[in-house]
Amino acid sequence: MDRRDRIRACYQHCGLKYVSNEKMTNESLRKRFTLSPNQSETSSRIIRDTLNEGLIKLDDPENYSKRYSKYVPVWA
């Protein structure tokens, strides 16, 4: 996958989680992309790129802990 495909997949994953009454996390994205826990930086980078594109947002903007961050689509 190229960068655009990964961003689109992250956005779609976030949307699917949202309509299932769940929130996307770094861990859920790693599972979606079948990445090992050692590759959390890869999923973090994909999330950061998707945030920068304005497709997703933090569920709780008051939460400053990256470890416990949850994300929802921008339209939620």
NUNU-651257 format. One line per 4 residues: number of its first residue (from 1); for each residue x, y, z of C-alpha. Coordinates in steps of 0.2 Angstrom, whole numbers, plus 5000, padded with zeros to 4 digits. Each point is the difference from the previous one (the first is absolute). Example, Ala and Ser with C-alpha at 12.3 -4.5 7.8 and 13.67 -1.06 7.14 Angstrom:
2
1> 5062/4978/5039; 5006/5017/4997
//
This chain:
76
1> 5000/5000/5000; 5006/5018/4997; 4997/5014/5012; 4983/5005/4993
5> 4994/4983/5001; 5005/4998/5018; 4992/5017/5005; 4984/4994/4991
9> 5000/4983/5009; 5003/5009/5017; 4985/5011/4997; 4989/4986/4994
13> 5005/4990/5015; 4996/5014/5012; 4983/5002/4991; 4996/4982/5002
17> 5005/5000/5019; 4989/5016/5002; 4984/4992/4993; 5004/4984/5011
21> 4999/5011/5015; 5019/4998/5003; 5015/5012/4998; 5015/4998/4990
25> 5017/4998/5009; 5018/4997/4996; 4997/4982/5005; 4984/4997/4989
29> 5009/5008/4985; 5015/4988/5003; 4988/4985/5000; 4992/5007/4984
33> 5017/5001/4991; 5006/4984/5008; 5015/5009/5008; 5009/4993/5015
37> 5000/5010/5016; 5018/5005/4996; 4994/5010/4985; 4990/5012/5010
41> 5010/5014/4993; 4993/4995/4982; 4982/5001/5006; 5003/5016/5009
45> 5008/5008/4984; 4984/4994/4990; 4989/5008/5014; 5010/5016/5000
49> 4999/5001/4981; 4981/4997/5000; 4998/5014/5014; 5010/5012/4989
53> 4989/4997/4985; 4985/5004/5011; 4991/4984/4998; 5000/4995/5019
57> 5001/5009/5016; 5003/4996/5018; 4985/4993/5010; 5005/5009/5015
61> 5010/5016/4996; 5004/5002/5019; 5009/4984/5001; 5019/5003/4997
65> 5006/4982/5002; 5004/4993/4983; 5000/4983/5007; 4981/5001/5005
69> 4994/5010/4985; 4985/4995/4990; 4994/5007/4984; 4984/5003/4991
73> 4996/5006/4982; 5000/5019/4998; 4981/4999/4996; 4996/4992/5016
//
